[in-house]
């Protein structure tokens, strides 16, 4: 039996209400709100931000963690079934692939989603030098949204004080990597490459 297509943001919202825990759903709503703020403050960089069915902030913010609460077994099984190619970090820590799984679900369940939106969802966990401008916005919003209890009001004000989204993203990445390293976790290759990309003076556009 074919699954019903989710043709509106309202339909996606209702699906995720049933699929996600209350806390995870609240986080997704927070990401939507933060994305709207970031794209208003820093601009959209000529990205597609609306289709006939969806707006980018709502779609990306809601969908990005669709598979975040899948078990490791479910993530591995989904990736194998759908022939999703994993990098070495994702093979080692499969939860890093939940964005790939989410975008794959969206391809099947949603209508004519721009590739830049799907790429943003793919790369939001660790970031990447080729995640695109919407990917950068999602990478930041996932970390800075208002329900993240590890951030203080002052932390958010600091992130929001930068003059460009690339500056915010670089600051977020450094905070993430410092946190991982304090726990003895080696940052992913994509995160390390993204850090070098910014250190070399490049911008995500």
C-alpha positions in Angstrom: 0.0 0.0 0.0 1.4 3.4 -1.0 1.9 6.0 1.7 -0.1 9.2 1.5 1.8 12.1 0.0 2.3 15.0 2.4 1.4 17.9 0.1 1.4 20.8 2.7 3.3 21.9 5.7 0.2 21.2 7.7 0.2 17.6 6.6 3.9 17.2 7.4 3.3 18.8 10.8 0.5 16.3 11.6 2.7 13.4 10.5 5.6 14.4 12.7 3.3 15.0 15.7 2.5 11.3 15.4 6.1 10.2 14.6 8.3 12.2 17.0 8.4 12.4 20.7 7.0 15.6 22.2 10.5 16.9 23.0 11.9 16.2 19.5 8.8 17.8 17.9 9.3 20.9 20.1 12.9 21.1 18.9 11.8 21.0 15.3 9.4 23.8 15.8 12.2 25.8 17.5 14.4 25.2 14.5 11.7 26.5 12.2 11.4 29.7 14.3 15.2 30.1 14.3 15.5 29.5 10.6 12.9 32.2 9.9 14.9 34.6 12.1 18.2 33.8 10.5 16.9 34.1 6.9 15.3 37.4 7.7 18.3 38.8 9.5 21.0 37.5 7.1 19.1 37.2 3.8 18.3 34.2 1.6 21.3 34.5 -0.8 18.9 34.0 -3.7 18.0 30.5 -2.6 14.6 29.0 -3.4 12.6 29.6 -0.3 9.1 28.8 -1.4 7.5 26.2 -3.7 3.9 25.7 -4.6 3.5 23.4 -1.6 6.1 24.5 1.0 8.2 27.2 2.4 11.9 26.4 3.1 12.1 27.3 6.8 9.1 25.3 7.8 10.0 22.3 5.5 13.7 22.0 6.4 13.1 22.8 10.1 10.4 20.2 10.5 11.8 17.4 8.3 15.5 17.6 9.4 15.0 15.3 12.4 12.3 13.0 11.0 14.6 10.0 11.6 16.5 11.3 14.7 14.7 8.8 17.0 15.2 5.8 14.8 17.2 3.1 16.5 20.6 2.2 15.2 19.2 -1.0 13.7 16.5 1.0 11.9 19.0 3.5 10.5 21.3 0.8 9.2 18.4 -1.2 7.7 16.9 1.9 6.0 20.3 2.9 4.5 20.8 -0.7 3.3 17.3 -0.9 1.8 17.5 2.4 0.0 21.2 2.0 -1.0 22.2 5.2 0.8 26.0 5.6 0.7 27.5 6.3 4.0 30.9 7.9 4.8 33.3 6.3 7.3 32.1 8.4 10.2 28.4 7.5 9.5 29.3 3.8 9.2 31.0 4.1 12.6 28.3 6.2 14.3 25.1 5.6 12.3 23.1 8.4 14.1 25.2 10.8 12.0 23.2 9.5 9.0 19.8 10.5 10.3 19.7 13.5 8.0 20.3 11.3 5.0 17.4 9.1 6.1 15.2 12.1 6.7 15.8 13.5 3.2 15.2 10.1 1.6 11.9 9.9 3.4 11.0 13.4 2.2 11.8 12.5 -1.4 9.2 9.7 -1.2 6.5 11.4 1.0 6.6 15.0 -0.2 6.2 16.8 -3.5 8.9 18.3 -5.7 11.3 19.3 -3.0 14.3 21.4 -4.2 17.6 19.6 -4.1 19.1 22.4 -2.1 16.6 21.8 0.7 17.3 18.1 0.7 21.1 18.7 0.7 20.6 21.0 3.8 18.8 18.2 5.6 21.5 15.7 4.5 24.4 17.7 6.0 22.9 19.4 9.0 24.4 17.2 11.7 28.1 17.8 11.2 28.0 20.5 8.5 30.0 20.3 5.3 31.8 22.7 3.0 29.2 21.9 0.3 26.0 22.1 2.4 24.9 25.3 0.7 23.5 28.4 2.2 20.3 26.8 3.4 22.3 24.0 4.8 24.4 26.6 6.7 21.2 28.2 8.1 19.9 24.8 9.2 23.3 23.9 10.7 23.2 27.0 12.8 19.5 26.9 13.7 19.7 23.3 14.9 22.3 24.4 17.5 20.9 27.8 18.5 17.2 27.3 18.6 15.5 28.5 21.8 14.8 25.0 23.3 18.5 24.1 23.4 19.0 24.1 27.2 22.8 24.0 27.0 22.8 27.6 25.6 22.3 30.6 27.8 20.6 33.8 26.7 24.0 35.4 26.5 25.2 32.5 24.2 22.4 33.2 21.8 23.0 36.9 21.8 26.6 36.3 21.0 25.7 34.0 18.0 23.1 36.6 16.8 25.6 39.4 17.1 27.7 38.4 14.1 27.4 40.3 10.8 27.1 37.3 8.5 25.7 33.8 8.6 29.1 32.4 7.8 30.5 34.0 10.9 27.7 32.5 13.0 28.3 29.1 11.4 32.0 29.2 12.1 31.4 30.2 15.8 28.8 27.4 16.1 31.2 24.8 14.6 34.0 25.8 17.0 31.6 25.5 20.0 30.5 22.1 18.8 34.0 20.8 18.2 35.2 22.0 21.5 32.3 20.3 23.2 33.0 17.0 21.4 36.7 17.1 22.1 36.0 17.8 25.8 34.2 14.5 25.8 36.9 12.6 24.0 35.0 12.5 20.7 36.9 13.1 17.5 35.0 15.5 15.2 33.9 14.0 11.9 36.0 14.5 8.8 33.3 16.7 7.3 33.4 19.0 10.3 37.2 19.2 10.2 37.1 19.9 6.5 34.5 22.6 7.1 36.7 24.2 9.8 39.6 24.3 7.3 37.4 25.7 4.6 36.5 28.7 6.7 40.1 29.0 8.0 41.2 29.3 4.4 38.9 32.3 3.9 36.2 30.6 2.0 32.5 31.3 2.3 29.4 29.1 2.0 27.2 30.8 -0.6 
